[in-house]
Amino acid sequence: MPTQDEVYEKVQAALVDALGVDDDEVTPEATMVGDLGAESIDFLDIVFKLEKAFDIQIPREELFPEDILTNSEYVKDGKVTDEGLVELKKRMSWADLSKFEQNPRVQDFGDLLTVNDLCSYVNSKVGA
């Protein structure tokens, strides 16, 4: 079982490789989209690299719950509803959604995921 520092180092290496950013840009607080410039296609590469680095399987809907964000049952007028937030929290228990809850606009969701959240997710998968 890797330590939290080992998880961070491997996540950092995966992000540097997938996104072409410098090590010092990949800080725990850096957001995947806003700070590191990740796009939809990059997330496929990131998932692949994390699966390989940690020998885990990452179901796409577990890490990026697009089905919730595009479901009219959970989204009204471009914002995630209370029911949608409950579902996101259930699915993404490893992520800090408190900032997103204050103004749950779907278009801002991509700026939510931080490097620290990604490490928490990996930790939950490898039991670190």
N, C-alpha and C positions, 0 to 999 in steps of 0.2 A: 504494500500500500504506500503510495507516494506521500510525502509531506506536503503541506500547503505551499511551501516555498518551491518544491519541485513541480507542483501543479502549475504555479504561476510562471515558472521559467519555461515550461513546455508550452503553455498557452501563449506566452509572449513570443516564443520562437515561431509558433504556428502563424500568429498574426503578422509578424515581421515578414515571413516567407510569403504568405497569401496576399498581403496588402502592399508589400514593398515599402513599408515604413521603417523608420529607425527604431532601435531598441528603446531609446529614451522617450519616444512618443507613446509607447505602450505602457501607460501607467495604470494603476488599478482604477482610477476615476475616469479614464478616457472612455468616451462613448464610441461604440463601434462605427456608427454612421457619421455623426457630427465631427468627431475629433480624428478618427482614423480613416474616414472616407470609404468605408465598406459599402458596396452595392449588392443588390440581390445575388448576382452571379458569384460574388466573393464568398457569400455565406456557404455555398456548396463546397468551395475549396477549403474553407475554414473547418467545416464539419468533417470533410475527408481527412484533413491533417490531424484533427483532434482524435478522430476514431483510430487512426494509425498510431499516433503518439501514445495513446492510453489503452489501446486494445479494447475499445468499447464500441457499442452501437449507439448512434444518436438518431432517433426517429425525428425527422424534420419538424413535424407538428409539435414535438415536445420542446424544442428550442425556439422555434419561430411559429407561434400559433396563428398563422395567417387565416385559418378557417374561422377563427373567432372574429378577427378584424374585418372580414368580408361578409359576415353573416348578418342579415337584416334583423335577426332576433336579438343580436347583441350590439348593433350599431344604429344610432338614430342621428340624423343631421350631422354626420361626420364625427360624432363622438361615441365612445364606448359607453353603453348603458351600465347601470348598477349591476344588472345581471351579468353583463359581459365582463365587468371588473371582477366579480366573484369567480367567474370561469377562468379568467386570466390568472388570478391568484392561486387557484387550484392547480392549474397546469404549470404555472411558473413560480412555484413556492420558493425556489432558489433565488429569485430576482427581487430587488427592492423596487416595488411599484408605487411607493408613496408619492414621489414627485409626479408621476404620470396621473395618479388619481386626482390631483388638484385641478388638472385640465386635460381630461382624457381624449384629446383629439387624435383620431386615427393617424393623421399625417405626421404626428410627432412621435409615434410609437418607435420608429427606427432610431431615434435619438435617445431612447431609454436604456438600451442594453449597454452596460459598461464591461470593461475587461474584468473587473471584480465579480460582476454577475456571471460572466462566462466561467471564471474560476470556481465560483460557488456551484454552478451547474456540474462541472467536471468532478468536483469533490463529491457531489451527491451521487454521481455515477460510479466512482472508484472507491467510495467509502473512506476518503482521506480525513 
